[in-house]
Each structure stands twice: as structure tokens, then as C-alpha cells.
């Protein structure tokens, strides 16, 4: 899949995306930050429940 097609898809969602650089800044980075926070929160919540079992 050509990168220009990805940029066009990003432009359809967010008109501020005009090239690969703006695609990374306005689409990739925010998604990865959100995903990282969600995974961290889930891990902390699960670790508290599983910790006693792991420390036996």
C-alpha cells in the first residue's frame, strides 16, 4: 500500500493531515499515547489483583 494512500485516508478523517509528517503528528502519536495509557491502567489494575498469587 503506498504511503500516499495512507495520507489520503488520514486527510479524510482530519483535514489537517497533508503529508507523512502531519499524519504522524496528528494521527499516529496521539493514538499510541492513548493506547499506552490504556494498557498501563489495565496492567496496574490487573497486577493489584494478581500480585498476591505471583508472590506466593
HELIX and SHEET records of a PDB file:
HELIX    1   1 UNK A    3  UNK A   13  1                                  11    
HELIX    2   2 UNK A   20  UNK A   23  1                                   4    
HELIX    3   3 UNK A   24  UNK A   28  3                                   5    
HELIX    4   4 UNK A   29  UNK A   54  1                                  26    
END                                                                             
